[in-house]
């Protein structure tokens, strides 16, 4: 069934997203790096810019685009799926696994392109590629709840609302990440983790030890808290969708 879901995705717009998003994102980050110039002799400008842009804007929008395309395809095939007795609960699981895999591919391609840029630009002396990959892996884990929530929103509403919610909350997370209520908004989890791993302020600037926010965001405990909260929100919305799928099964029976 996962093979069938993947074949269905190959006919959707997600295959184009998998290739276009990393290329567009890397090009945009490289241009931004050129505009920013050299920040200091400690931090990688490209890694700072690219990962911050990922958590703030690109990943929330990518999640919305991925799930919107999947849900649109599912609705087009709804009659076929219903007539063949496809379980709605299992359908959601397959969708989530496929979308999670697509997101992993996108971030992996970004990591490959980013690593090449680190070597070419000389930023590799400020940030080891292994730590760059590790940071992106943490960002991926902290983005999974956003993907799950986006899938639920897209199924219950429409594509425009899903995009607006992800865009709006992605921007708002830069402000909320600095408050004591950051845990209430899953869009802040990746940003909070990046702040600890790479000393990046949510507004994209480099955190210095003299900055009062540095001691708020720098402790590595922020990473573990964000990962724990990401897992909890991920499971909660899985259970919510299982309940919705059960209701759909009951309505179709």
KOLVEXTOR-35493 format. One record per residue (C-alpha): residue number from 1; residue in three letters; x, z, y. Coordinates in Angstrom, 2 decimals. Each point is the difference from the previous one (the first is absolute). Layout:
! residues N
NUM,ala,X,Z,Y
...
This chain:
! residues 253
1,unk,0.00,0.00,0.00
2,unk,2.91,0.66,2.33
3,unk,1.22,-3.51,-0.72
4,unk,-3.40,-1.36,1.01
5,unk,0.08,2.06,3.19
6,unk,3.47,-1.29,0.84
7,unk,-1.07,-3.60,-0.64
8,unk,-2.96,0.60,2.31
9,unk,2.40,1.29,2.67
10,unk,2.16,-3.11,-0.34
11,unk,-2.94,-2.04,1.22
12,unk,-0.58,2.27,2.98
13,unk,1.87,0.23,3.29
14,unk,2.10,2.91,-1.24
15,unk,2.64,-2.27,-1.53
16,unk,0.67,-1.46,3.42
17,unk,0.13,3.50,1.50
18,unk,2.63,1.08,-2.52
19,unk,2.39,-2.64,1.31
20,unk,-1.03,-0.24,3.64
21,unk,-0.14,3.70,0.91
22,unk,3.63,0.85,-0.93
23,unk,1.31,-3.11,1.78
24,unk,-2.07,0.54,3.15
25,unk,0.73,3.72,0.03
26,unk,3.75,-0.44,-0.46
27,unk,0.15,-2.68,2.71
28,unk,-1.98,2.18,2.41
29,unk,2.18,3.05,-0.76
30,unk,3.17,-2.05,0.48
31,unk,-1.20,-1.22,3.38
32,unk,-0.90,3.56,0.97
33,unk,3.44,1.16,-1.12
34,unk,1.62,-2.60,2.24
35,unk,-2.09,1.17,2.95
36,unk,0.79,3.68,-0.67
37,unk,3.75,-0.49,-0.14
38,unk,2.44,2.63,-1.24
39,unk,-1.57,3.49,0.11
40,unk,2.99,2.12,-1.04
41,unk,2.87,0.02,-2.48
42,unk,-1.91,1.87,-2.70
43,unk,-3.31,-1.73,-0.69
44,unk,-0.90,-3.44,-1.33
45,unk,-2.09,-1.73,2.66
46,unk,-1.64,-2.41,-2.44
47,unk,-0.97,2.69,-2.52
48,unk,-1.36,2.20,2.78
49,unk,-2.06,-2.78,1.54
50,unk,-1.25,-1.56,-3.23
51,unk,-1.06,3.18,-1.81
52,unk,-1.70,1.41,3.09
53,unk,-1.91,-3.25,0.56
54,unk,-0.97,0.02,-3.67
55,unk,-1.56,3.45,0.12
56,unk,-1.60,-0.50,3.41
57,unk,-1.49,-3.47,-0.24
58,unk,0.96,-2.40,-2.77
59,unk,-0.83,2.04,-3.11
60,unk,-3.48,1.14,1.16
61,unk,-0.87,-3.61,0.88
62,unk,1.50,-1.28,-3.27
63,unk,-2.09,2.49,-1.99
64,unk,-3.14,-1.18,1.79
65,unk,0.79,-3.68,-0.59
66,unk,0.78,0.54,-3.69
67,unk,-3.16,1.94,-0.83
68,unk,-2.22,-2.24,2.15
69,unk,1.14,-3.07,-1.90
70,unk,-0.52,1.74,-3.35
71,unk,-3.47,1.29,0.87
72,unk,-1.02,-3.40,1.37
73,unk,1.05,-1.66,-3.27
74,unk,-1.84,2.67,-2.00
75,unk,-3.21,-0.55,1.96
76,unk,0.25,-3.74,-0.59
77,unk,0.22,0.63,-3.74
78,unk,-2.51,2.86,-0.05
79,unk,-2.65,-1.96,-1.93
80,unk,2.54,-1.01,-2.64
81,unk,1.38,3.54,-0.30
82,unk,-3.48,1.49,-0.27
83,unk,-1.19,-2.49,-2.60
84,unk,3.05,0.75,-2.12
85,unk,-0.55,3.76,0.19
86,unk,3.21,0.84,1.85
87,unk,0.20,3.76,0.57
88,unk,0.13,0.70,3.76
89,unk,2.19,3.07,-0.49
90,unk,2.62,-1.97,-1.92
91,unk,-0.24,-2.82,2.49
92,unk,1.06,2.34,2.82
93,unk,2.95,1.27,-2.04
94,unk,1.15,-3.55,-0.67
95,unk,-0.38,-0.92,3.66
96,unk,1.99,3.04,1.08
97,unk,2.79,-0.63,-2.50
98,unk,0.28,-3.66,1.02
99,unk,-0.06,0.79,3.75
100,unk,2.56,2.78,-0.51
101,unk,2.23,-2.48,-1.83
102,unk,-0.39,-2.53,2.80
103,unk,0.93,2.63,2.58
104,unk,3.06,0.94,-2.09
105,unk,1.08,-3.65,-0.12
106,unk,-0.38,-0.36,3.77
107,unk,2.09,3.11,0.68
108,unk,2.59,-1.08,-2.59
109,unk,0.38,-3.38,1.70
110,unk,0.30,1.76,3.35
111,unk,2.69,2.24,-1.51
112,unk,1.96,-2.98,-1.34
113,unk,-0.16,-1.84,3.34
114,unk,0.74,3.24,1.87
115,unk,3.06,0.70,-2.16
116,unk,1.38,-3.46,0.75
117,unk,-0.57,0.61,3.72
118,unk,1.76,3.37,-0.23
119,unk,3.09,-1.70,-1.43
120,unk,-0.07,-2.99,2.35
121,unk,-0.57,2.10,3.14
122,unk,2.54,2.65,-0.96
123,unk,-2.63,2.75,-0.01
124,unk,0.94,0.77,-3.61
125,unk,2.74,2.27,1.35
126,unk,-2.71,2.27,1.46
127,unk,-2.46,-0.03,-2.91
128,unk,0.71,-0.48,-3.70
129,unk,-2.28,-2.62,-1.62
130,unk,-0.90,2.50,-2.74
131,unk,-1.35,2.45,2.62
132,unk,-1.84,-2.85,1.72
133,unk,-1.70,-0.87,-3.31
134,unk,-0.75,3.66,-0.67
135,unk,-1.64,0.34,3.43
136,unk,-2.17,-3.05,-0.66
137,unk,-0.96,1.42,-3.42
138,unk,-1.20,3.20,1.68
139,unk,-1.89,-2.09,2.57
140,unk,-1.65,-1.90,-2.86
141,unk,-1.15,3.19,-1.74
142,unk,-1.35,1.40,3.28
143,unk,-1.87,-3.26,0.69
144,unk,-1.91,-0.04,-3.32
145,unk,-2.77,2.31,1.28
146,unk,-0.51,-2.34,2.97
147,unk,-0.34,-2.90,-2.46
148,unk,-2.56,1.95,-2.05
149,unk,-2.01,1.04,3.06
150,unk,0.10,-3.58,1.29
151,unk,-1.38,-1.29,-3.30
152,unk,-2.90,2.47,0.17
153,unk,-0.71,-0.87,3.66
154,unk,0.09,-3.73,-0.73
155,unk,-2.45,0.38,-2.88
156,unk,-2.42,2.14,2.01
157,unk,0.21,-1.94,3.30
158,unk,1.69,-3.27,0.91
159,unk,3.39,-1.55,0.73
160,unk,-0.14,0.46,3.78
161,unk,-0.67,3.73,-0.24
162,unk,2.81,0.43,-2.54
163,unk,2.47,-1.78,2.28
164,unk,-1.11,1.92,3.10
165,unk,0.17,3.37,-1.78
166,unk,3.50,-0.66,-1.33
167,unk,1.27,-1.42,3.29
168,unk,-1.50,2.82,2.08
169,unk,1.06,2.86,-2.25
170,unk,3.43,-1.55,-0.50
171,unk,0.59,0.09,3.76
172,unk,-1.60,3.45,0.34
173,unk,2.28,1.37,-2.70
174,unk,2.96,-0.19,2.41
175,unk,-1.69,2.71,2.09
176,unk,-1.60,2.05,-2.77
177,unk,3.24,0.14,-2.01
178,unk,1.38,2.43,2.60
179,unk,-2.95,2.41,-0.20
180,unk,-0.77,2.76,-2.48
181,unk,-2.94,-2.07,-1.25
182,unk,2.17,-2.86,-1.31
183,unk,-0.95,0.85,-3.58
184,unk,-3.63,-0.98,0.69
185,unk,0.89,-3.68,0.59
186,unk,1.61,-1.87,-2.95
187,unk,1.31,-2.66,2.40
188,unk,2.52,2.56,1.30
189,unk,1.57,0.81,-3.38
190,unk,2.47,-2.89,-0.12
191,unk,0.87,0.47,3.66
192,unk,0.62,3.71,-0.48
193,unk,2.23,-0.71,-3.01
194,unk,2.02,-2.63,1.86
195,unk,0.55,2.46,2.84
196,unk,1.63,2.39,-2.45
197,unk,1.99,-2.60,-1.94
198,unk,1.33,-2.09,2.89
199,unk,-0.50,2.23,3.05
200,unk,-2.43,-2.44,1.60
201,unk,-2.54,1.18,2.56
202,unk,-3.51,-1.40,-0.64
203,unk,0.34,-1.98,3.24
204,unk,3.02,-1.82,-1.49
205,unk,2.82,1.78,1.85
206,unk,2.90,1.76,-1.71
207,unk,-0.30,3.76,-0.30
208,unk,2.99,1.98,1.23
209,unk,0.76,3.65,-0.90
210,unk,-0.61,0.94,3.64
211,unk,-3.54,-1.40,-0.19
212,unk,-2.58,2.77,-0.61
213,unk,-1.96,-2.34,-2.28
214,unk,3.10,-0.41,-2.19
215,unk,-0.35,3.46,-1.50
216,unk,-3.73,-0.54,-0.54
217,unk,0.33,-3.27,-1.90
218,unk,3.46,0.18,-1.52
219,unk,-0.47,2.56,-2.86
220,unk,-0.03,-1.76,-3.37
221,unk,-3.04,2.09,-0.99
222,unk,-2.04,-2.48,2.02
223,unk,0.78,-2.66,-2.59
224,unk,-1.18,2.13,-2.92
225,unk,-3.13,1.05,1.87
226,unk,-0.83,-3.60,0.83
227,unk,0.55,-1.09,-3.61
228,unk,-2.19,2.84,-1.28
229,unk,-2.77,-0.78,2.48
230,unk,0.26,-3.72,-0.82
231,unk,-0.51,0.75,-3.69
232,unk,-2.94,2.30,0.73
233,unk,-1.78,-2.49,2.31
234,unk,0.69,-2.81,-2.46
235,unk,-1.68,1.95,-2.83
236,unk,-2.93,1.11,2.17
237,unk,-0.87,-3.54,1.04
238,unk,0.43,-1.19,-3.57
239,unk,-2.66,2.52,-1.02
240,unk,-2.21,-1.11,2.90
241,unk,0.25,-3.61,-1.10
242,unk,-0.65,0.93,-3.63
243,unk,-3.22,1.64,1.19
244,unk,-0.92,-3.13,1.99
245,unk,0.77,-2.19,-3.03
246,unk,-2.16,2.20,-2.19
247,unk,-2.89,-0.41,2.43
248,unk,0.44,-3.78,-0.06
249,unk,0.02,0.00,-3.80
250,unk,-3.22,2.01,-0.02
251,unk,-1.64,-2.38,2.48
252,unk,0.96,-3.05,-2.09
253,unk,-1.14,1.49,-3.32
